Protein backbone atom coordinates (compact mmCIF):
# COMPACT_ATOMS: atom_id res chain seq x y z
CA UNK A 1 0.00 0.00 0.00
CA UNK A 2 1.42 3.38 -1.00
CA UNK A 3 0.98 6.42 1.20
CA UNK A 4 0.33 9.71 -0.60
CA UNK A 5 2.82 12.47 0.24
CA UNK A 6 1.69 14.80 2.99
CA UNK A 7 1.11 18.48 2.35
CA UNK A 8 3.86 20.43 4.08
CA UNK A 9 4.02 23.95 5.51
CA UNK A 10 6.50 26.62 4.50
CA UNK A 11 9.04 27.86 7.03
CA UNK A 12 7.04 31.10 7.36
CA UNK A 13 3.83 29.21 8.09
CA UNK A 14 5.57 27.20 10.79
CA UNK A 15 6.91 30.44 12.27
CA UNK A 16 3.39 31.93 12.24
CA UNK A 17 2.06 28.95 14.19
CA UNK A 18 4.78 29.47 16.79
CA UNK A 19 3.54 33.04 17.37
CA UNK A 20 0.25 31.63 18.74
CA UNK A 21 -1.09 34.80 20.41
CA UNK A 22 -1.59 38.18 18.76
CA UNK A 23 -3.25 41.57 19.21
CA UNK A 24 -5.96 42.87 16.89
CA UNK A 25 -6.36 46.66 16.85
CA UNK A 26 -9.48 48.30 15.43
CA UNK A 27 -8.76 52.01 15.40
CA UNK A 28 -9.69 54.73 12.95
CA UNK A 29 -12.31 57.31 12.15
CA UNK A 30 -15.10 55.07 13.43
CA UNK A 31 -13.51 55.21 16.88
CA UNK A 32 -14.87 58.77 17.08
CA UNK A 33 -18.44 57.90 16.08
CA UNK A 34 -20.24 56.23 18.96
CA UNK A 35 -22.77 53.62 17.92
CA UNK A 36 -21.71 53.36 14.27
CA UNK A 37 -21.54 49.83 12.84
CA UNK A 38 -19.97 48.10 9.84
CA UNK A 39 -21.33 49.50 6.56
CA UNK A 40 -23.13 52.29 8.41
CA UNK A 41 -24.84 54.63 5.94
CA UNK A 42 -24.39 57.70 8.12
CA UNK A 43 -21.59 59.99 6.92
CA UNK A 44 -18.34 60.50 8.79
CA UNK A 45 -15.86 63.34 8.45
CA UNK A 46 -12.07 63.19 8.92
CA UNK A 47 -12.48 66.36 10.99
CA UNK A 48 -13.60 64.12 13.88
CA UNK A 49 -10.33 62.17 13.96
CA UNK A 50 -8.12 63.67 16.66
CA UNK A 51 -6.49 61.15 19.08
CA UNK A 52 -4.58 63.82 20.99
CA UNK A 53 -2.71 61.37 23.28
CA UNK A 54 -2.08 58.62 20.74
CA UNK A 55 0.51 56.21 22.14
CA UNK A 56 1.04 53.12 20.04
CA UNK A 57 3.88 52.28 22.40
CA UNK A 58 1.33 51.78 25.19
CA UNK A 59 -0.62 49.32 23.01
CA UNK A 60 2.37 47.26 21.96
CA UNK A 61 4.22 47.36 25.28
CA UNK A 62 1.09 46.00 26.97
CA UNK A 63 0.75 43.32 24.31
CA UNK A 64 4.36 42.28 24.73
CA UNK A 65 4.01 42.08 28.52
CA UNK A 66 0.95 39.87 28.02
CA UNK A 67 2.95 37.46 25.87
CA UNK A 68 1.60 38.49 22.47
CA UNK A 69 3.98 38.00 19.56
CA UNK A 70 2.31 39.89 16.72
CA UNK A 71 -0.16 42.72 16.20
CA UNK A 72 -2.52 43.64 13.35
CA UNK A 73 -3.72 47.24 12.93
CA UNK A 74 -6.67 48.38 10.81
CA UNK A 75 -4.84 50.55 8.28
CA UNK A 76 -8.13 50.86 6.38
CA UNK A 77 -11.49 49.44 7.48
CA UNK A 78 -14.68 49.07 5.42
CA UNK A 79 -15.46 52.79 5.70
CA UNK A 80 -12.35 53.54 3.61
CA UNK A 81 -10.66 55.93 6.06
CA UNK A 82 -6.89 55.54 5.69
CA UNK A 83 -4.80 55.63 8.86
CA UNK A 84 -1.82 56.78 6.82
CA UNK A 85 -1.37 59.81 4.48
CA UNK A 86 -2.31 58.04 1.25
CA UNK A 87 -2.07 59.96 -2.00
CA UNK A 88 -4.97 57.97 -3.45
CA UNK A 89 -7.72 59.41 -1.26
CA UNK A 90 -8.59 62.57 0.65
CA UNK A 91 -10.46 60.44 3.19
CA UNK A 92 -7.45 59.94 5.47
CA UNK A 93 -5.47 61.25 8.42
CA UNK A 94 -4.16 64.03 6.13
CA UNK A 95 -7.60 65.64 6.21
CA UNK A 96 -7.88 65.47 10.00
CA UNK A 97 -6.87 68.01 12.66
CA UNK A 98 -4.61 65.41 14.32
CA UNK A 99 -1.04 66.69 14.13
CA UNK A 100 -2.32 69.31 11.67
CA UNK A 101 -2.83 66.62 9.03
CA UNK A 102 0.78 65.45 9.21
CA UNK A 103 0.25 62.35 11.37
CA UNK A 104 0.62 58.70 10.37
CA UNK A 105 -0.89 56.04 12.65
CA UNK A 106 0.59 53.18 10.63
CA UNK A 107 4.08 54.61 11.00
CA UNK A 108 3.77 55.02 14.77
CA UNK A 109 2.30 51.53 15.08
CA UNK A 110 5.09 49.86 13.12
CA UNK A 111 7.78 51.78 15.01
CA UNK A 112 6.26 50.64 18.32
CA UNK A 113 6.23 47.03 17.11
CA UNK A 114 9.92 47.25 16.22
CA UNK A 115 10.75 48.82 19.59
CA UNK A 116 9.07 46.08 21.61
CA UNK A 117 9.86 43.08 19.42
CA UNK A 118 6.29 42.44 18.22
CA UNK A 119 5.75 41.46 14.58
CA UNK A 120 3.70 44.11 12.72
CA UNK A 121 0.66 43.23 10.65
CA UNK A 122 -1.61 45.45 8.58
CA UNK A 123 -5.36 44.94 8.13
CA UNK A 124 -6.68 46.23 4.82
CA UNK A 125 -10.33 45.98 3.80
CA UNK A 126 -10.55 45.26 0.06
CA UNK A 127 -14.06 46.71 0.16
CA UNK A 128 -14.00 50.52 0.43
CA UNK A 129 -17.17 52.43 1.24
CA UNK A 130 -15.52 55.78 0.43
CA UNK A 131 -14.59 54.86 -3.16
CA UNK A 132 -17.63 55.69 -5.30
CA UNK A 133 -16.13 53.75 -8.23
CA UNK A 134 -15.85 50.49 -6.25
CA UNK A 135 -18.77 48.84 -8.08
CA UNK A 136 -18.58 50.96 -11.23
CA UNK A 137 -15.06 50.60 -12.62
CA UNK A 138 -13.31 47.37 -11.60
CA UNK A 139 -10.00 48.24 -13.27
CA UNK A 140 -9.88 51.70 -11.69
CA UNK A 141 -10.56 50.15 -8.31
CA UNK A 142 -7.83 47.54 -8.81
CA UNK A 143 -5.45 50.43 -9.61
CA UNK A 144 -6.51 52.11 -6.37
CA UNK A 145 -6.14 48.83 -4.44
CA UNK A 146 -2.64 48.20 -5.79
CA UNK A 147 -1.64 51.81 -5.23
CA UNK A 148 -2.61 51.80 -1.57
CA UNK A 149 -1.10 48.37 -0.89
CA UNK A 150 2.13 49.54 -2.54
CA UNK A 151 2.26 52.52 -0.16
CA UNK A 152 1.77 50.25 2.83
CA UNK A 153 4.37 47.71 1.72
CA UNK A 154 7.06 50.18 0.68
CA UNK A 155 6.78 52.91 3.30
CA UNK A 156 7.27 51.07 6.59
CA UNK A 157 9.90 48.38 6.19
CA UNK A 158 9.15 44.68 6.51
CA UNK A 159 5.55 43.84 7.37
CA UNK A 160 4.86 40.32 8.63
CA UNK A 161 1.11 40.01 8.00
CA UNK A 162 -1.32 41.46 5.46
CA UNK A 163 -4.83 40.79 6.80
CA UNK A 164 -7.59 40.89 4.15
CA UNK A 165 -11.15 41.04 5.50
CA UNK A 166 -13.67 39.53 3.07
CA UNK A 167 -16.69 41.41 4.45
CA UNK A 168 -18.25 43.54 1.74
CA UNK A 169 -16.41 41.74 -1.06
CA UNK A 170 -18.92 38.89 -1.47
CA UNK A 171 -19.96 39.85 -5.03
CA UNK A 172 -16.88 41.70 -6.22
CA UNK A 173 -14.19 40.36 -8.55
CA UNK A 174 -10.67 41.61 -7.90
CA UNK A 175 -7.72 41.12 -10.22
CA UNK A 176 -6.05 38.86 -7.67
CA UNK A 177 -3.18 37.70 -9.95
CA UNK A 178 -2.14 41.32 -10.38
CA UNK A 179 -2.70 42.30 -6.75
CA UNK A 180 -0.98 39.26 -5.26
CA UNK A 181 1.83 39.50 -7.80
CA UNK A 182 2.64 43.01 -6.59
CA UNK A 183 2.39 42.01 -2.93
CA UNK A 184 4.75 39.05 -3.37
CA UNK A 185 7.16 41.17 -5.41
CA UNK A 186 7.27 43.93 -2.82
CA UNK A 187 7.39 41.72 0.30
CA UNK A 188 8.19 38.07 -0.54
CA UNK A 189 8.10 36.98 3.11
CA UNK A 190 4.72 38.49 4.01
CA UNK A 191 1.92 36.22 5.26
CA UNK A 192 -1.47 36.87 3.63
CA UNK A 193 -4.69 36.19 5.50
CA UNK A 194 -7.57 34.33 3.84
CA UNK A 195 -7.95 36.00 0.40
CA UNK A 196 -6.21 36.01 -2.97
CA UNK A 197 -3.30 33.70 -2.24
CA UNK A 198 -3.59 32.96 1.49
CA UNK A 199 -0.90 31.67 3.83
CA UNK A 200 -3.30 31.22 6.74
CA UNK A 201 -7.06 31.17 7.12
CA UNK A 202 -9.99 32.43 9.16
CA UNK A 203 -11.56 29.87 11.48
CA UNK A 204 -15.07 30.81 10.31
CA UNK A 205 -16.46 32.64 13.35
CA UNK A 206 -15.71 35.73 15.43
CA UNK A 207 -16.07 33.88 18.73
CA UNK A 208 -12.45 32.76 19.10
CA UNK A 209 -13.32 29.06 18.88
CA UNK A 210 -11.67 26.43 16.68
CA UNK A 211 -13.53 23.20 15.90
CA UNK A 212 -12.63 19.60 16.62
CA UNK A 213 -10.79 18.49 14.59
CA UNK A 214 -8.93 21.55 13.35
CA UNK A 215 -6.75 20.30 10.50
CA UNK A 216 -4.00 22.38 8.94
CA UNK A 217 -4.70 21.16 5.39
CA UNK A 218 -7.96 22.34 3.78
CA UNK A 219 -9.56 22.55 0.32
CA UNK A 220 -11.62 25.69 0.99
CA UNK A 221 -11.75 28.73 3.25
CA UNK A 222 -14.58 30.55 4.98
CA UNK A 223 -15.01 33.83 3.16
CA UNK A 224 -16.65 36.30 5.53
CA UNK A 225 -19.06 36.59 8.44
CA UNK A 226 -21.75 37.73 5.97
CA UNK A 227 -22.04 34.46 4.04
CA UNK A 228 -21.90 30.71 4.61
CA UNK A 229 -20.36 30.20 1.17
CA UNK A 230 -16.81 28.91 1.16
CA UNK A 231 -14.03 29.92 -1.19
CA UNK A 232 -12.86 26.80 -3.02
CA UNK A 233 -9.11 26.35 -3.39
CA UNK A 234 -7.47 24.87 -6.48
CA UNK A 235 -5.61 22.33 -4.36
CA UNK A 236 -5.54 21.09 -0.80
CA UNK A 237 -3.28 23.61 0.92
CA UNK A 238 -1.53 23.97 4.26
CA UNK A 239 -3.41 26.93 5.76
CA UNK A 240 -3.15 27.14 9.56
CA UNK A 241 -6.15 28.69 11.26
CA UNK A 242 -6.47 31.93 13.21
CA UNK A 243 -9.30 32.73 15.65
CA UNK A 244 -10.25 36.39 16.04
CA UNK A 245 -12.37 37.59 18.94
CA UNK A 246 -13.22 40.84 20.75
CA UNK A 247 -12.15 41.63 24.31
CA UNK A 248 -15.42 43.56 24.66
CA UNK A 249 -18.51 43.27 22.44
CA UNK A 250 -17.41 45.50 19.55
CA UNK A 251 -14.33 45.80 17.36
CA UNK A 252 -13.98 49.58 17.69
CA UNK A 253 -14.02 51.40 21.02
CA UNK A 254 -17.39 52.20 22.56
CA UNK A 255 -18.34 54.17 25.68
CA UNK A 256 -21.23 51.79 26.29
CA UNK A 257 -19.78 48.29 26.58
CA UNK A 258 -17.28 48.27 29.44
CA UNK A 259 -19.66 45.81 31.12
CA UNK A 260 -19.01 43.37 28.24
CA UNK A 261 -15.30 43.07 29.02
CA UNK A 262 -14.55 39.35 28.98
CA UNK A 263 -13.67 37.78 32.30
CA UNK A 264 -10.33 36.10 32.89
CA UNK A 265 -12.14 32.78 33.16
CA UNK A 266 -13.75 33.23 29.74
CA UNK A 267 -10.46 34.31 28.16
CA UNK A 268 -8.70 31.22 29.49
CA UNK A 269 -11.50 29.12 28.03
CA UNK A 270 -11.02 30.81 24.65
CA UNK A 271 -7.28 30.20 24.86
CA UNK A 272 -7.95 26.47 25.25
CA UNK A 273 -10.49 26.54 22.42
CA UNK A 274 -8.13 28.30 20.00
CA UNK A 275 -4.43 27.89 20.80
CA UNK A 276 -5.34 24.65 22.57
CA UNK A 277 -6.77 23.33 19.31
CA UNK A 278 -3.78 24.23 17.16
CA UNK A 279 -4.97 27.66 15.96
CA UNK A 280 -3.62 31.14 16.67
CA UNK A 281 -5.61 33.55 18.85
CA UNK A 282 -5.97 37.17 17.67
CA UNK A 283 -7.56 39.14 20.50
CA UNK A 284 -9.03 42.55 19.67
CA UNK A 285 -8.86 45.74 21.72
CA UNK A 286 -10.23 49.03 20.44
CA UNK A 287 -8.07 51.97 21.59
CA UNK A 288 -10.16 54.88 22.87
CA UNK A 289 -10.59 58.39 21.49
CA UNK A 290 -7.43 59.61 23.17
CA UNK A 291 -5.52 56.90 21.29
CA UNK A 292 -4.91 54.76 24.40
CA UNK A 293 -6.00 51.40 25.75
CA UNK A 294 -8.68 51.94 28.39
CA UNK A 295 -7.24 51.03 31.80
CA UNK A 296 -9.64 48.13 32.35
CA UNK A 297 -8.80 46.61 28.95
CA UNK A 298 -5.05 46.87 29.55
CA UNK A 299 -5.38 45.39 33.04
CA UNK A 300 -7.46 42.46 31.81
CA UNK A 301 -4.98 41.74 29.00
CA UNK A 302 -2.08 41.70 31.48
CA UNK A 303 -4.06 39.41 33.81
CA UNK A 304 -4.70 37.09 30.88
CA UNK A 305 -1.01 36.90 30.01
CA UNK A 306 -0.05 36.32 33.62
CA UNK A 307 -2.55 33.46 33.97
CA UNK A 308 -1.27 31.78 30.79
CA UNK A 309 2.24 31.88 32.25
CA UNK A 310 1.06 30.65 35.64
CA UNK A 311 -0.87 27.75 34.18
CA UNK A 312 1.61 26.60 31.56
CA UNK A 313 4.95 28.19 32.43
CA UNK A 314 6.27 25.62 34.93
CA UNK A 315 5.47 22.09 33.78
CA UNK A 316 5.71 19.08 36.07
CA UNK A 317 7.33 17.12 33.26
CA UNK A 318 8.44 17.70 29.67
CA UNK A 319 9.10 15.49 26.66
CA UNK A 320 12.62 14.80 27.94
CA UNK A 321 11.05 12.99 30.92
CA UNK A 322 9.13 10.56 28.69
CA UNK A 323 10.45 7.31 27.20
CA UNK A 324 9.21 5.76 23.98
CA UNK A 325 8.20 2.17 24.69
CA UNK A 326 6.62 0.02 21.99
CA UNK A 327 5.49 3.10 20.11
CA UNK A 328 4.02 4.83 23.16
CA UNK A 329 5.32 7.83 25.09
CA UNK A 330 5.51 6.89 28.77
CA UNK A 331 6.17 8.99 31.88
CA UNK A 332 6.78 7.30 35.25
CA UNK A 333 7.00 9.04 38.59
CA UNK A 334 7.93 7.57 41.96
CA UNK A 335 5.42 9.68 43.85
CA UNK A 336 1.88 10.13 42.59
CA UNK A 337 1.25 13.68 41.32
CA UNK A 338 -1.86 15.76 40.67
CA UNK A 339 -2.27 16.57 36.97
CA UNK A 340 -4.97 18.66 35.30
CA UNK A 341 -3.46 19.62 31.93
CA UNK A 342 -1.53 17.76 29.26
CA UNK A 343 -0.12 19.86 26.40
CA UNK A 344 1.02 18.13 23.21
CA UNK A 345 2.59 19.29 19.96
CA UNK A 346 3.60 17.62 16.71
CA UNK A 347 6.68 18.36 14.66
CA UNK A 348 4.90 19.65 11.56
CA UNK A 349 7.96 20.13 9.36
CA UNK A 350 6.98 17.17 7.20
CA UNK A 351 3.26 17.74 7.56
CA UNK A 352 0.53 16.66 9.95
CA UNK A 353 0.44 13.00 10.96
CA UNK A 354 -1.66 12.26 14.03
CA UNK A 355 -5.36 11.56 13.39
CA UNK A 356 -6.33 10.06 16.75
CA UNK A 357 -4.57 9.73 20.08
CA UNK A 358 -5.29 8.63 23.64
CA UNK A 359 -3.99 9.49 27.09
CA UNK A 360 -3.89 6.98 29.93
CA UNK A 361 -2.80 7.33 33.53
CA UNK A 362 -1.17 4.88 35.87
CA UNK A 363 -3.54 5.14 38.84
CA UNK A 364 -2.21 6.28 42.21
CA UNK A 365 -3.38 3.39 44.38
CA UNK A 366 -3.97 0.41 42.09
CA UNK A 367 -1.09 1.37 39.81
CA UNK A 368 -3.02 0.20 36.79
CA UNK A 369 -3.23 1.83 33.35
CA UNK A 370 -6.54 3.57 32.80
CA UNK A 371 -7.56 5.48 29.64
CA UNK A 372 -8.93 8.92 30.52
CA UNK A 373 -8.99 10.81 27.22
CA UNK A 374 -9.21 10.30 23.46
CA UNK A 375 -8.59 13.08 20.97
CA UNK A 376 -8.38 13.79 17.25
CA UNK A 377 -5.56 15.80 15.72
CA UNK A 378 -2.64 17.21 17.71
CA UNK A 379 -1.19 19.65 15.17
CA UNK A 380 0.84 22.59 16.44
CA UNK A 381 -0.64 22.33 19.92
CA UNK A 382 -3.34 20.39 21.73
CA UNK A 383 -4.25 21.40 25.28
CA UNK A 384 -6.05 18.62 27.10
CA UNK A 385 -7.73 19.87 30.25
CA UNK A 386 -8.53 17.09 32.74
CA UNK A 387 -10.36 16.90 36.03
CA UNK A 388 -7.54 16.94 38.57
CA UNK A 389 -6.30 13.39 38.94
CA UNK A 390 -3.45 11.86 40.95
CA UNK A 391 -1.29 9.63 38.79
CA UNK A 392 1.92 7.64 38.93
CA UNK A 393 2.40 7.93 35.20
CA UNK A 394 1.03 9.17 31.89
CA UNK A 395 0.98 7.27 28.60
CA UNK A 396 0.45 8.86 25.15
CA UNK A 397 -0.73 6.36 22.56
CA UNK A 398 -1.10 7.33 18.88
CA UNK A 399 -4.16 5.40 17.71
CA UNK A 400 -4.15 6.48 14.06
CA UNK A 401 -1.66 8.41 11.98
CA UNK A 402 -0.63 9.21 8.44
CA UNK A 403 2.92 7.89 8.45
CA UNK A 404 5.26 7.96 11.42
CA UNK A 405 4.20 10.56 14.02
CA UNK A 406 6.80 12.97 15.38
CA UNK A 407 6.01 14.45 18.79
CA UNK A 408 7.71 17.82 19.26
CA UNK A 409 6.52 18.70 22.76
CA UNK A 410 4.70 17.00 25.62
CA UNK A 411 4.23 18.63 29.02
CA UNK A 412 2.26 17.88 32.17
CA UNK A 413 0.81 20.55 34.44
CA UNK A 414 -1.17 21.09 37.59
CA UNK A 415 -2.75 24.53 37.63
CA UNK A 416 -5.30 24.05 40.39
CA UNK A 417 -7.68 26.90 41.03
CA UNK A 418 -6.89 30.30 39.52
Residue pairs with C-beta under 8 A, 6 or more apart in sequence:
3 402
3 403
6 350
6 351
6 352
6 353
6 402
6 403
7 217
7 236
7 237
7 238
7 351
8 238
8 349
8 350
8 351
9 17
9 216
9 238
9 240
9 348
9 349
9 351
10 199
10 238
12 189
12 191
12 199
13 191
13 199
13 200
13 238
13 240
14 348
14 349
16 191
16 199
16 200
16 240
16 280
17 240
17 278
17 280
17 348
17 380
18 69
18 380
19 69
19 70
19 119
19 280
20 69
20 275
20 280
20 281
20 380
20 381
21 66
21 67
21 68
21 69
21 271
21 275
21 280
21 281
21 283
21 308
22 68
22 69
22 70
22 71
22 72
22 121
22 242
22 280
22 281
22 282
22 283
23 59
23 60
23 63
23 68
23 70
23 71
23 72
23 118
23 282
23 283
23 284
23 285
24 71
24 72
24 123
24 244
24 251
24 282
24 283
24 284
24 285
25 59
25 71
25 72
25 73
25 74
25 109
25 284
25 285
25 286
25 287
26 74
26 77
26 251
26 252
26 253
26 284
26 286
27 51
27 73
27 74
27 83
27 105
27 252
27 253
27 286
27 287
27 291
28 49
28 74
28 76
28 77
28 79
28 81
28 83
28 105
28 252
29 44
29 46
29 48
29 49
29 79
29 81
30 36
30 40
30 44
30 77
30 79
30 81
30 252
31 49
31 51
31 252
31 253
31 286
31 287
31 288
31 289
32 44
32 48
32 49
32 50
32 289
33 40
33 42
33 44
33 48
34 254
34 255
34 256
35 254
35 256
36 42
36 44
36 252
38 78
38 167
39 78
39 129
39 168
40 79
44 79
44 81
46 81
46 90
46 91
46 92
46 93
46 95
46 96
47 95
47 96
47 97
48 96
49 81
49 93
49 96
49 97
49 98
50 96
50 97
50 98
51 98
51 287
51 289
51 290
51 291
52 98
52 290
52 291
53 290
53 291
53 292
54 98
54 103
54 105
54 108
54 290
54 291
54 292
55 291
55 292
56 105
56 108
56 109
56 111
56 112
56 291
57 112
57 115
57 116
58 292
58 293
58 298
59 71
59 109
59 112
59 285
59 287
59 293
60 71
60 109
60 112
60 113
60 115
60 116
60 118
61 112
61 116
62 293
62 298
62 301
62 302
63 71
63 116
63 118
63 301
64 116
64 117
64 118
65 302
65 305
66 301
66 302
66 304
66 305
66 306
67 305
67 308
67 309
68 118
68 283
68 305
69 118
69 119
70 118
70 119
70 120
70 121
70 160
70 161
71 109
71 113
71 118
71 119
71 120
71 121
72 121
72 122
72 123
72 161
72 163
72 282
73 83
73 105
73 106
73 109
73 120
73 121
73 122
73 123
74 83
74 123
74 125
75 82
75 83
75 84
75 105
75 106
75 122
75 123
75 124
75 152
76 82
76 83
76 123
76 124
76 125
76 128
76 148
77 123
77 125
77 165
78 125
78 127
78 128
78 129
78 165
78 167
78 168
79 129
79 130
80 89
80 91
80 125
80 128
80 129
80 130
80 131
81 91
81 92
81 130
82 89
82 91
82 92
82 93
82 148
83 92
83 93
83 104
83 105
83 106
84 92
84 93
84 104
84 105
84 106
84 107
84 151
84 152
84 155
85 92
85 93
85 94
85 101
85 102
85 103
85 104
86 92
86 94
86 148
86 151
87 147
87 151
88 144
88 147
88 148
88 151
89 130
89 131
89 144
89 148
91 130
93 101
93 103
93 104
93 105
94 101
94 102
95 101
96 103
106 122
106 152
106 155
106 156
107 155
107 156
109 120
110 120
110 156
110 157
110 159
112 118
113 119
113 120
114 120
114 157
119 160
119 161
120 156
120 159
120 160
120 161
121 159
121 160
121 161
121 162
121 163
122 152
122 159
122 161
122 162
122 163
123 163
123 165
124 148
124 149
124 152
124 162
124 163
124 164
124 165
125 164
125 165
125 167
125 168
126 145
126 164
126 165
126 166
126 168
126 169
126 172
126 174
126 195
127 134
127 165
127 167
127 168
127 169
127 172
128 134
128 141
128 144
129 168
131 141
131 144
133 140
133 141
133 144
134 141
134 172
135 172
138 172
138 173
138 174
138 175
139 175
142 174
142 175
142 178
142 179
145 174
145 179
146 178
146 179
146 182
149 162
149 179
149 182
149 183
150 182
150 186
152 159
152 162
153 159
153 162
153 183
153 186
153 187
153 190
154 186
158 187
158 189
159 187
159 190
160 189
160 190
160 191
161 190
161 191
161 192
161 193
162 183
162 187
162 190
162 191
162 192
162 193
163 193
163 194
164 192
164 193
164 194
164 195
164 196
165 224
166 194
166 195
166 202
166 223
166 224
167 224
167 225
167 226
168 224
168 226
169 195
169 224
170 223
170 224
170 226
170 227
170 229
174 196
176 195
176 196
176 197
179 196
180 192
180 196
180 197
183 190
183 192
183 196
184 190
184 197
191 199
191 200
192 198
192 199
192 200
193 199
193 200
193 201
193 202
193 242
194 200
194 201
194 202
194 221
194 222
194 223
195 231
198 221
198 237
198 239
199 239
200 239
200 240
200 241
200 242
200 280
201 218
201 221
201 222
201 239
201 240
201 241
201 242
202 221
202 222
202 241
202 242
202 244
203 209
203 210
203 211
203 214
203 222
203 241
203 242
203 243
203 244
203 274
203 279
204 222
205 225
205 243
206 225
206 244
206 245
206 246
207 243
207 245
208 243
208 244
208 245
208 270
208 273
208 274
208 281
208 283
209 243
209 270
209 273
209 274
210 241
210 243
210 273
210 274
210 277
210 278
210 279
211 277
212 277
212 375
212 376
213 376
213 377
214 241
214 277
214 278
214 279
214 377
214 379
215 352
215 377
215 379
216 238
216 239
216 240
216 241
216 278
216 348
216 352
216 379
216 380
217 236
217 237
217 238
217 239
217 351
217 352
218 233
218 236
218 237
218 239
219 232
219 233
219 235
219 236
219 237
220 230
220 231
220 232
220 233
221 230
221 231
221 233
221 239
222 230
222 231
223 229
223 230
223 231
238 351
240 278
240 279
240 280
240 380
241 278
241 279
241 280
242 279
242 280
242 281
242 282
243 270
243 273
243 274
243 279
243 280
243 281
243 282
244 282
244 283
244 284
245 270
245 274
245 281
245 282
245 283
245 284
246 262
246 284
247 261
247 262
247 283
247 284
247 285
247 297
247 300
247 301
248 254
248 257
248 258
248 260
248 261
248 262
248 286
248 297
249 257
249 260
250 257
250 286
251 284
251 286
252 286
253 286
253 287
253 288
253 289
253 294
254 286
258 294
258 296
261 296
261 297
261 300
262 270
262 300
264 300
264 303
264 304
264 307
264 418
265 418
267 283
267 300
267 304
267 307
268 304
268 307
268 308
268 311
268 418
270 281
271 281
271 304
271 308
271 383
272 383
272 385
274 280
274 281
275 281
275 381
275 383
276 343
276 381
276 382
276 383
276 385
277 379
277 381
277 382
277 383
278 377
278 378
278 379
278 380
278 381
278 382
283 301
283 304
285 293
285 297
285 301
287 293
288 294
293 301
307 418
310 415
310 418
311 341
311 413
311 415
312 341
312 343
312 411
312 413
312 415
314 413
315 343
315 411
315 412
315 413
316 337
316 339
316 411
316 412
316 413
316 414
317 331
317 333
317 394
317 411
317 412
318 409
318 410
318 411
319 329
319 407
319 408
319 409
319 410
319 411
321 331
322 329
322 330
322 331
322 396
322 410
323 329
323 330
323 331
323 332
324 330
327 397
327 398
328 395
328 396
328 397
328 398
329 395
329 396
329 407
329 410
330 393
330 394
330 395
330 396
331 393
331 394
331 395
331 412
332 362
332 392
332 393
333 391
333 392
333 393
335 392
336 364
336 390
336 391
336 392
337 390
337 391
337 392
337 412
337 414
338 388
338 389
338 390
338 414
338 416
339 361
339 386
339 388
339 389
339 390
339 391
339 394
339 412
339 413
339 414
340 385
340 386
340 387
340 388
340 389
340 413
340 414
340 415
340 416
341 383
341 384
341 385
341 386
341 412
341 413
341 414
341 415
342 359
342 373
342 383
342 384
342 386
342 394
342 410
342 411
342 412
342 413
343 381
343 382
343 383
343 384
343 409
343 410
343 411
343 413
344 357
344 378
344 381
344 382
344 384
344 396
344 407
344 409
344 410
345 378
345 379
345 380
345 381
345 382
345 407
345 408
345 409
345 410
346 352
346 353
346 354
346 378
346 379
346 380
346 405
346 406
346 407
346 408
347 406
347 407
347 408
348 379
348 380
348 408
349 406
350 403
350 406
351 402
352 377
352 379
352 402
353 401
353 402
353 403
353 404
353 405
353 406
354 377
354 378
354 379
354 398
354 400
354 401
354 405
355 376
355 377
355 399
355 400
355 401
355 402
356 374
356 375
356 376
356 398
356 399
356 400
357 374
357 375
357 378
357 396
357 397
357 398
357 399
358 371
358 373
358 374
358 375
358 396
358 397
358 399
359 371
359 372
359 373
359 374
359 375
359 384
359 394
359 395
359 396
359 397
360 369
360 370
360 371
360 372
360 394
360 395
360 397
361 369
361 370
361 372
361 389
361 391
361 392
361 393
361 394
361 395
362 368
362 369
362 370
362 391
362 392
362 393
362 394
362 395
363 369
363 370
363 391
363 392
364 390
364 391
364 392
367 392
369 395
372 386
372 389
373 384
373 386
374 399
375 382
375 384
378 407
381 409
388 414
388 416
394 412
396 407
396 410
398 405
